[in-house]
């Protein structure tokens, strides 16, 4: 399961490369993806992002985060 919490500007959303996540700022959403699946997350407007949780090591404000599902995974 991947749980994502959106934060940032009110018009932005956190979206996944595979259908399932489309999280508004201030909201939390969980979606079941198969274990070992690779999911790419990004801001809907294509801007740089500051990631935490499973994406914390993604570098300096990258536009995307690639996360591999291993059990319950959290991204903010």
Rosetta blueprint (number, residue, H / E / L):
1 X L
2 X E
3 X E
4 X E
5 X E
6 X E
7 X L
8 X L
9 X L
10 X L
11 X L
12 X L
13 X E
14 X E
15 X E
16 X E
17 X L
18 X L
19 X L
20 X L
21 X L
22 X E
23 X E
24 X E
25 X E
26 X L
27 X L
28 X E
29 X E
30 X E
31 X E
32 X L
33 X L
34 X L
35 X L
36 X L
37 X L
38 X E
39 X E
40 X E
41 X E
42 X E
43 X E
44 X L
45 X L
46 X L
47 X L
48 X L
49 X L
50 X L
51 X L
52 X L
53 X E
54 X L
55 X L
56 X L
57 X L
58 X L
59 X L
60 X L
61 X L
62 X L
63 X L
64 X E
65 X E
66 X E
67 X E
68 X E
69 X L
70 X L
71 X L
72 X L
73 X E
74 X E
75 X E
76 X L
